[in-house]
Amino acid sequence: MQLCFCPAKAKSRRLELTLSFSDVARRTSMSYHAVRNWEMGISAPRPSSLRALAAALECQPADLCELAQAAEPKAAA
């Protein structure tokens, strides 16, 4: 199991705070498109960006993550 960024949690927290993508982009010093892509699941923030995103959303980085099982290697045929 590993901790992975969860776009839905970021979106939920952003909406809870009534912030726009632009608001979050300004708070994180990231681009609008970067913030949008994270929330849409197109890309995931790097650890330093995740910390900035969490600060912008007034929460902890772990609040924007979920546990995910690591993919198991395929058995040889």
JOPE-V58892 format. One record per residue. N is the residue number from 0. PSI is psi in whole degrees, 0 to 359 (none if undefined). OMEGA is omega as a letter, one per 40 degrees, with the letter a starting at -180 (none if undefined). Layout:
N | PSI | OMEGA
N | PSI | OMEGA
This chain:
0 | 141 | i
1 | 160 | i
2 | 126 | a
3 | 147 | i
4 | 137 | a
5 | 104 | a
6 | 322 | a
7 | 324 | i
8 | 321 | i
9 | 315 | a
10 | 315 | a
11 | 315 | a
12 | 320 | i
13 | 314 | a
14 | 324 | i
15 | 323 | a
16 | 2 | a
17 | 48 | i
18 | 147 | i
19 | 171 | i
20 | 318 | a
21 | 320 | i
22 | 314 | a
23 | 320 | i
24 | 316 | i
25 | 316 | a
26 | 331 | a
27 | 350 | a
28 | 30 | i
29 | 170 | i
30 | 156 | i
31 | 314 | a
32 | 323 | i
33 | 313 | a
34 | 316 | i
35 | 316 | a
36 | 323 | i
37 | 311 | a
38 | 332 | i
39 | 357 | i
40 | 14 | i
41 | 324 | i
42 | 169 | i
43 | 145 | i
44 | 147 | i
45 | 165 | a
46 | 317 | a
47 | 324 | i
48 | 326 | i
49 | 320 | i
50 | 318 | i
51 | 319 | i
52 | 316 | i
53 | 318 | i
54 | 318 | i
55 | 326 | a
56 | 10 | i
57 | 50 | i
58 | 184 | i
59 | 150 | i
60 | 321 | a
61 | 335 | i
62 | 342 | a
63 | 13 | a
64 | 166 | i
65 | 160 | i
66 | 135 | i
67 | 142 | i
68 | 138 | i
69 | 143 | i
70 | 136 | i
71 | 140 | i
72 | 145 | i
73 | 141 | i
74 | 143 | i
75 | 140 | a
76 | none | none
